[in-house]
Amino acid sequence: MPEDVGTARQLWWAIAGLGVVYTAAGIVTMTGQREELRTQFLDEIHKTDPNIAASTADLMVFAAYGLAGVLGVLLAGLTVLIAHQLGRGKRWARTVLTIVSVWLVLGAITTMFAFSSVSGVATMVAGGTAIVQGVLAAGAAYLSYRPESTKYFELNRR
């Protein structure tokens, strides 16, 4: 494996770890807005069945926290799995991670413009994490397409 592909794989591992941090910061941010979420859930539930108790909305809010956490960890695990395939020379993994790189870079650019309206530590951590993920993803994509890396992926055509 070329050094550039190995470095790109390590960058993707870091991106996956930062994804877990981003998820945790998002959950903390949602916790600060728990009453608003509870009210929204309760209003939506009452549209279909006005006799449902408020405790059901509380349960839905906590389920949303749990679902967000599980999805964040699953996405991080999937990223590590695809990064492992990148290291094995799979061209499809390079393509998938390139698409994810574009998404992360665009998200980082959007976050930089919205960063001035941030309030709260958890929101700042999430924003900073999104920016660092975008930078790392751009670097990983670049390394995956260098000439030596491209030869490696051509040799491992599958």
Rosetta blueprint (number, residue, H / E / L):
1 M L
2 P L
3 E H
4 D H
5 V H
6 G H
7 T H
8 A H
9 R H
10 Q H
11 L H
12 W H
13 W H
14 A H
15 I H
16 A H
17 G H
18 L H
19 G H
20 V H
21 V H
22 Y H
23 T H
24 A H
25 A H
26 G H
27 I H
28 V H
29 T H
30 M H
31 T H
32 G H
33 Q L
34 R H
35 E H
36 E H
37 L H
38 R H
39 T H
40 Q H
41 F H
42 L H
43 D H
44 E H
45 I H
46 H H
47 K H
48 T H
49 D L
50 P L
51 N L
52 I L
53 A L
54 A H
55 S H
56 T H
57 A H
58 D H
59 L H
60 M H
61 V H
62 F H
63 A H
64 A H
65 Y H
66 G H
67 L H
68 A H
69 G H
70 V H
71 L H
72 G H
73 V H
74 L H
75 L H
76 A H
77 G H
78 L H
79 T H
80 V H
81 L H
82 I H
83 A H
84 H H
85 Q H
86 L H
87 G H
88 R L
89 G L
90 K L
91 R H
92 W H
93 A H
94 R H
95 T H
96 V H
97 L H
98 T H
99 I H
100 V H
101 S H
102 V H
103 W H
104 L H
105 V H
106 L H
107 G H
108 A H
109 I H
110 T H
111 T H
112 M H
113 F H
114 A H
115 F H
116 S H
117 S H
118 V L
119 S L
120 G L
121 V H
122 A H
123 T H
124 M H
125 V H
126 A H
127 G H
128 G H
129 T H
130 A H
131 I H
132 V H
133 Q H
134 G H
135 V H
136 L H
137 A H
138 A H
139 G H
140 A H
141 A H
142 Y H
143 L H
144 S H
145 Y L
146 R L
147 P H
148 E H
149 S H
150 T H
151 K H
152 Y H
153 F H
154 E H
155 L H
156 N L
157 R L
158 R L
